[in-house]
Amino acid sequence: MLSANVYANMRLVIKEAKNNLKNNQIPIAALIVNTLTNEIIAKAANTDSPVGHAELLAINQALELHDTNRLNNCDIYVSIEPCAMCAYAIRKCHLNTLYFGAEDQKGGGIINSTQDNLKPINHVSHIYEKETADLLSSFFRDKRESKV
């Protein structure tokens, strides 16, 4: 069973994703938590940039804050399964555990990865899966309908 802190941190990620949706941005958010203190050390949401992924932005914030290239004793929380690019960054900076909501069956880099030769990432998935999946579905549905 997951701790209350995990659920609370995922609720914060969902709140950030919803804020991004209000700004007409894709509802994906990430936060990084120091596992020793349960302090949130970085948070971010996706931008319009092709490399403006929430995970990368949060990782960069945390690395700058700690003036290091490793995030030992830190976990990352994301509203959806990270893509391959973000999964690689998570591996490279040695985050302890990845927690995320919905799977990304089209572009996911963890559960739905085709790169079997990479070191596995310690992860917990499907936390608030329906809510996180519904956020993305509604965003893309609204985008399609606005083009009509």
C-alpha positions in Angstrom: 0.0 0.0 0.0 1.2 3.5 -0.8 1.8 6.1 1.8 -0.5 9.1 2.4 2.4 11.3 1.1 2.4 9.6 -2.2 -1.3 10.3 -2.7 -1.0 13.8 -1.5 1.9 14.5 -3.9 -0.1 13.0 -6.8 -3.0 15.3 -5.8 -0.6 18.2 -6.1 0.5 17.0 -9.5 -3.1 16.8 -10.7 -3.8 20.3 -9.4 -0.8 21.7 -11.4 -2.0 19.8 -14.5 -5.4 21.3 -14.1 -3.9 24.8 -13.8 -2.0 24.2 -17.0 -5.3 23.1 -18.6 -6.9 26.4 -17.5 -4.1 28.2 -19.4 -5.0 26.2 -22.5 -1.8 24.1 -22.2 -1.6 20.3 -22.2 -2.4 19.1 -18.7 0.8 17.5 -17.7 2.7 18.4 -14.6 5.6 17.0 -12.5 7.1 17.6 -9.1 10.2 16.4 -7.4 10.2 15.6 -3.7 13.2 15.1 -1.4 12.4 11.6 0.2 14.3 12.5 3.4 12.2 15.6 4.2 9.1 15.1 1.9 9.9 18.7 0.8 8.9 19.6 -2.8 12.0 20.9 -4.4 10.8 21.5 -7.9 7.6 21.6 -9.9 6.7 22.3 -13.5 4.1 21.9 -16.2 4.4 21.3 -19.9 5.0 24.2 -22.2 4.5 24.6 -26.0 8.2 23.9 -26.6 9.0 20.4 -28.0 11.4 20.0 -25.1 9.3 21.9 -22.6 8.2 18.7 -20.9 7.2 19.0 -17.2 9.6 16.3 -16.2 12.6 18.0 -17.8 11.7 21.4 -16.5 11.3 20.0 -12.9 14.6 18.0 -13.2 16.5 21.1 -14.3 15.1 23.2 -11.4 16.1 20.5 -8.9 19.6 20.1 -10.4 20.2 23.8 -10.3 18.8 24.1 -6.8 21.2 21.4 -5.5 24.1 22.3 -7.9 24.5 18.6 -8.8 23.9 16.2 -11.6 22.2 13.5 -9.5 19.0 13.6 -7.6 19.6 10.8 -5.1 17.0 10.8 -2.3 14.4 12.3 -4.6 11.3 11.0 -6.2 9.4 12.4 -9.2 5.7 12.5 -9.6 4.1 13.0 -13.0 0.5 13.1 -14.2 1.1 10.7 -17.1 3.7 8.1 -18.1 6.8 10.0 -19.2 8.0 9.8 -22.8 11.2 8.1 -23.8 13.2 11.4 -23.7 12.0 12.2 -20.1 12.4 8.5 -19.0 16.0 8.8 -20.1 16.6 12.0 -18.1 15.0 10.3 -15.1 17.5 7.5 -15.4 20.5 9.7 -15.9 19.9 11.8 -12.8 19.2 8.8 -10.6 15.8 9.7 -9.1 14.7 7.0 -6.7 11.1 6.3 -7.8 8.8 7.6 -10.5 5.1 7.8 -9.6 2.6 8.6 -12.4 -1.1 8.4 -13.2 -2.2 7.2 -16.6 -0.2 5.2 -19.1 0.7 6.8 -22.4 0.0 4.0 -24.8 1.2 6.0 -27.8 4.3 7.7 -26.5 5.2 6.3 -23.1 8.8 5.5 -22.2 8.3 3.3 -19.2 5.5 0.7 -19.5 5.0 1.2 -23.2 8.7 1.6 -24.1 10.2 -0.3 -27.0 13.8 0.2 -25.5 14.3 -3.1 -23.6 18.0 -2.6 -23.3 17.7 0.4 -20.9 18.0 0.0 -17.1 14.5 -0.3 -15.7 13.1 2.7 -13.7 11.7 1.9 -10.3 8.1 3.1 -10.8 4.6 3.0 -9.4 1.9 3.6 -12.0 -1.9 4.0 -12.3 -2.3 6.4 -9.3 -5.5 8.3 -9.9 -5.4 6.8 -13.4 -8.9 7.7 -14.5 -8.6 11.3 -13.4 -5.3 11.9 -15.1 -6.4 10.1 -18.3 -9.6 12.1 -18.4 -7.7 15.4 -18.1 -5.7 14.6 -21.3 -8.7 13.2 -23.1 -10.7 16.4 -22.5 -7.8 18.6 -23.6 -7.4 16.8 -26.9 -11.2 16.5 -27.5 -11.5 20.3 -26.9 -8.6 20.9 -29.3 -10.3 18.8 -32.0 -13.7 20.5 -31.5 -12.2 24.0 -31.7 -10.8 23.2 -35.1 -14.3 22.4 -36.5 
